[in-house]
């Protein structure tokens, strides 16, 4: 490319020969046919100061995302009184999502935790503005949302809400066709929680000066649940999976839940903060791919939360502290408390 040094980086260097002659709109299709295109499986690893020459921890994070242009990440350094943070930012969020601030560094990988539940609600046959619950008919909560479209007329939507969450069959094409007459589909998910303070968690995460600061900051993390790998200038490393996970009374994985007048499903559904704890497989190093932080037995019922990752790199033990020479077993962690 003109103006780019011969030894400079090129984000398209891995594409097949000939892509330089493709129109920009054809690049995603070309990338999809390549055999070495980055896939959506992130990785992170950390090495403690006990294994480095200068005594500082080393942390690497490769957040894989699907091929897209422009890319989601925007690298930036933000300097202000009491703040010097650099790393990956996302347009629209005024915080560094992953990076370092001179004292600590952190990276993220996805957990793929199931944070969503669908509920089939029955509309009141006598009044279409209400739906049936075990306690009788309840009114849909309604609001209007206007979406401004460049070069076209505004689109106004009427959004209906239920005890479980918004009705998505009103706005998602094809969903209503899958339901029986007189029924709607409602979405319940942690990232619609009214008390979501995830932006506040990121604010304090950017300013954290050590492990204790980081843990306090992440207590406000709601959604999505992520695996966070940690390292600091004192040589410590750690791992934590902050966020909320639904606590399900009963559910069938991958299928909508029947609600209606004969089924009491409780709050939509009841939720609890997962217990954030660091864990390492052995003193000195830690690595994690995109992996679930829950034990295999809790795949469809998250009543018990474990910080042990599953999968090929899973460790048989989890430690409740940053890397030290003599780790101790982790305390039991339930859906409501750590003890």
C-alpha positions in Angstrom: 0.0 0.0 0.0 1.3 3.4 -0.9 2.8 5.4 2.0 3.1 2.3 4.3 6.7 1.2 5.2 7.7 -2.1 3.7 8.3 -3.5 7.2 5.2 -1.9 8.7 2.2 -4.0 10.0 -0.6 -4.8 7.7 -3.9 -6.2 9.0 -4.6 -7.8 5.6 -1.3 -9.6 5.2 -2.9 -13.0 6.0 -5.5 -12.8 3.3 -5.1 -14.7 0.1 -3.1 -13.1 -2.8 -5.3 -10.9 -4.9 -7.5 -9.3 -2.2 -5.8 -6.0 -2.9 -7.9 -5.8 -6.1 -11.2 -6.5 -4.3 -13.7 -3.7 -3.5 -13.9 -3.0 0.2 -17.4 -4.5 0.4 -16.0 -7.8 -0.9 -13.3 -8.2 1.7 -15.5 -9.9 4.4 -16.5 -12.6 1.9 -12.9 -13.1 0.9 -11.8 -13.3 4.5 -14.5 -15.9 5.2 -13.0 -18.2 2.6 -9.4 -17.9 4.0 -8.2 -20.7 6.1 -6.3 -18.7 8.7 -8.8 -15.9 9.5 -8.9 -14.9 13.2 -11.8 -16.7 14.9 -13.9 -15.6 17.9 -11.9 -17.5 20.6 -9.9 -15.2 22.9 -6.9 -16.0 24.9 -5.0 -14.5 27.9 -2.0 -15.6 29.9 0.1 -14.1 32.8 3.4 -14.9 34.3 4.2 -13.7 37.9 7.3 -11.7 38.9 8.8 -14.9 40.4 9.5 -16.0 36.8 10.6 -12.8 35.2 14.0 -11.0 35.2 12.8 -7.7 36.6 10.2 -9.1 39.1 7.2 -7.6 37.3 4.3 -9.6 36.1 3.9 -10.2 32.3 0.4 -10.3 30.9 -0.8 -10.9 27.3 -4.4 -10.8 26.0 -5.6 -11.6 22.5 -9.3 -10.8 22.3 -10.3 -12.6 19.1 -13.3 -11.1 17.2 -14.7 -11.9 13.8 -13.3 -10.1 10.8 -14.8 -6.7 10.4 -14.0 -3.3 9.1 -13.8 -1.0 10.9 -12.6 -3.1 13.8 -14.3 -2.7 17.2 -11.2 -1.8 19.1 -9.7 1.6 19.2 -6.3 1.9 20.9 -5.9 5.0 23.0 -4.0 6.5 25.9 -5.8 8.8 28.3 -3.9 11.1 30.6 -5.6 13.3 33.2 -4.8 14.3 36.8 -4.5 11.1 38.7 -5.0 8.9 35.6 -2.8 7.5 33.0 -4.4 4.5 31.3 -3.8 2.9 27.9 -5.3 0.1 26.0 -8.3 -1.0 24.0 -11.4 1.2 23.9 -14.7 0.8 22.2 -16.4 3.8 20.5 -19.3 5.0 22.7 -17.7 3.9 26.0 -15.6 6.5 27.8 -13.4 3.9 29.5 -10.5 1.6 28.7 -12.0 -1.9 28.4 -8.6 -3.8 28.6 -5.1 -2.4 29.1 -2.9 -1.0 31.8 -2.5 2.1 34.0 1.1 2.0 35.1 0.3 -0.1 38.2 -1.9 -2.9 37.0 -2.8 -4.6 33.7 -5.8 -6.6 32.8 -7.1 -8.6 29.9 -10.5 -10.1 29.1 -11.8 -13.3 27.5 -15.5 -14.3 27.1 -17.2 -16.9 29.4 -20.1 -17.7 27.1 -22.2 -17.8 30.2 -25.9 -18.2 29.4 -27.3 -14.9 30.6 -30.6 -14.9 28.7 -34.0 -16.6 29.3 -37.1 -16.5 27.1 -40.6 -16.7 28.5 -43.8 -17.4 26.6 -46.5 -15.1 28.0 -50.2 -15.5 27.3 -52.2 -12.4 26.4 -55.4 -11.9 28.3 -58.2 -13.0 25.8 -60.5 -10.4 27.4 -58.0 -7.5 27.2 -55.1 -7.3 24.7 -53.3 -4.7 26.9 -52.8 -7.3 29.6 -51.2 -10.7 30.0 -51.9 -13.6 32.4 -49.8 -14.4 35.5 -50.4 -16.7 38.4 -51.7 -13.7 40.4 -54.1 -12.6 37.7 -53.9 -10.4 34.6 -51.2 -7.7 34.6 -50.9 -4.7 32.3 -48.1 -4.6 29.7 -45.7 -1.8 30.5 -45.5 0.3 27.3 -43.2 3.0 26.0 -42.4 4.5 22.6 -38.9 4.6 21.2 -37.9 6.6 18.1 -35.0 5.4 16.0 -33.6 8.1 13.7 -32.4 6.8 10.4 -30.0 8.7 8.2 -31.5 9.6 4.9 -34.9 8.1 5.7 -37.9 8.7 7.9 -37.7 8.1 11.7 -38.9 4.7 12.9 -41.1 4.7 16.0 -41.6 1.5 18.0 -44.0 0.7 20.8 -42.1 -1.6 23.2 -44.2 -3.7 25.6 -42.7 -5.0 28.9 -43.7 -7.9 31.1 -42.6 -9.1 34.6 -39.8 -11.0 32.9 -38.7 -8.3 30.5 -39.4 -6.7 27.1 -41.6 -8.4 24.5 -39.2 -9.3 21.6 -41.8 -10.9 19.4 -43.1 -7.4 18.6 -39.8 -6.3 17.1 -37.8 -9.3 16.0 -38.9 -10.5 12.5 -40.2 -14.0 12.3 -40.5 -14.7 16.1 -44.3 -14.0 16.3 -44.8 -16.6 13.5 -43.4 -19.3 15.8 -45.8 -18.7 18.6 -49.4 -19.8 19.1 -52.1 -17.2 18.7 -52.5 -15.0 21.7 -48.9 -15.5 23.0 -45.8 -13.3 23.0 -42.2 -13.9 23.8 -40.4 -11.9 26.5 -36.7 -11.7 27.1 -35.1 -11.8 30.6 -31.4 -11.1 30.8 -28.8 -9.7 33.1 -27.8 -6.9 30.8 -31.2 -5.3 31.1 -31.0 -5.0 34.9 -32.3 -1.7 36.2 -29.5 -1.5 38.7 -26.7 -2.3 36.3 -23.6 -0.3 37.4 -21.1 -1.8 34.9 -19.9 1.6 33.7 -19.1 2.5 37.3 -17.1 -0.7 37.6 -15.1 0.2 34.5 -14.5 3.7 35.9 -12.9 2.4 39.1 -11.1 -0.5 37.2 -9.3 2.1 35.1 -8.0 3.7 38.4 -7.3 0.6 40.4 -3.8 0.5 41.9 -3.8 -3.1 43.0 -5.7 -6.4 43.4 -7.9 -5.1 46.3 -8.9 -2.0 44.3 -9.7 -4.2 41.3 -11.9 -6.5 43.3 -13.8 -3.6 44.8 -14.4 -2.1 41.4 -15.6 -5.3 39.9 -18.3 -5.8 42.5 -20.4 -3.4 40.4 -19.9 -5.4 37.2 -23.2 -6.8 36.0 -23.0 -7.9 32.4 -21.6 -9.5 30.5 -19.8 -11.9 32.8 -16.1 -12.0 31.6 -12.9 -13.8 32.5 -10.4 -11.2 33.7 -6.7 -12.0 33.9 -4.6 -9.7 36.1 -1.0 -8.7 36.6 0.8 -5.8 38.4 4.2 -4.2 38.9 4.6 -6.0 42.2 4.7 -9.3 40.3 1.3 -10.6 41.3 -1.1 -12.3 38.9 -4.7 -13.3 39.3 -7.9 -14.4 37.7 -11.5 -13.4 38.3 -14.9 -13.8 36.6 -17.1 -10.9 37.7 -20.7 -10.4 36.6 -24.2 -11.6 37.3 -25.5 -15.1 36.5 -29.2 -16.0 36.4 -30.3 -18.4 39.2 -32.9 -20.6 37.6 -35.6 -22.4 39.5 -36.1 -24.6 36.5 -35.3 -24.3 32.8 -34.7 -26.3 29.7 -31.4 -25.3 28.0 -32.0 -23.7 24.6 -35.8 -23.6 24.9 -38.2 -20.9 25.9 -39.8 -21.2 29.3 -43.6 -21.5 29.5 -45.0 -18.8 31.8 -48.7 -17.9 31.8 -51.3 -18.1 34.5 -50.5 -21.6 35.7 -46.7 -21.2 36.1 -45.1 -19.2 38.9 -41.6 -18.4 37.7 -40.7 -15.8 40.3 -38.8 -12.6 39.6 -37.5 -12.5 36.1 -35.6 -14.8 36.9 -34.0 -14.3 40.3 -30.4 -13.1 39.9 -27.4 -12.9 42.1 -23.9 -11.6 41.7 -21.4 -14.3 41.1 -18.7 -14.4 43.7 -15.5 -12.9 42.1 -12.4 -14.7 43.1 -8.9 -15.1 41.6 -7.7 -18.5 40.7 -4.4 -19.9 39.3 -3.5 -23.4 38.3 0.0 -23.1 40.0 2.1 -20.4 41.5 3.8 -18.4 38.8 1.6 -18.6 35.7 -1.9 -18.6 34.4 -3.6 -19.0 31.0 -7.2 -19.1 29.9 -9.0 -19.4 26.5 -12.6 -18.4 26.0 -14.2 -20.7 28.6 -17.0 -21.0 31.0 -16.2 -20.2 34.7 -18.9 -22.7 35.9 -18.5 -26.3 36.7 -19.8 -28.8 34.1 -22.7 -29.8 36.4 -24.0 -26.2 36.5 -24.4 -25.8 32.8 -28.2 -25.3 32.9 -28.6 -24.5 36.6 -26.4 -21.8 37.9 -27.3 -22.2 41.6 -23.7 -22.9 42.4 -20.9 -20.8 40.9 -17.3 -22.0 40.7 -14.4 -19.9 39.6 -12.7 -23.0 38.1 -12.6 -22.9 34.3 -13.7 -25.9 32.4 -12.2 -27.2 29.2 -8.7 -28.5 28.0 -6.8 -25.9 30.2 -8.9 -26.5 33.3 -7.1 -26.7 36.6 -8.1 -29.3 39.2 -7.8 -26.6 41.9 -8.6 -23.0 42.2 -6.9 -20.6 44.6 -8.7 -17.7 46.4 -5.8 -15.2 46.2 -3.2 -13.8 43.8 -0.2 -15.8 43.0 1.9 -16.8 46.1 4.2 -19.6 46.9 1.6 -21.4 49.1 -1.9 -21.1 47.8 -4.8 -22.3 49.9 -8.1 -23.9 48.8 -10.9 -21.6 47.7 -13.9 -21.2 50.0 -17.3 -22.5 49.0 -19.2 -20.1 46.8 -23.0 -20.1 46.4 -25.3 -18.1 44.3 -26.0 -15.7 47.2 -22.8 -15.4 49.2 -19.2 -16.4 49.6 -18.4 -18.0 52.9 
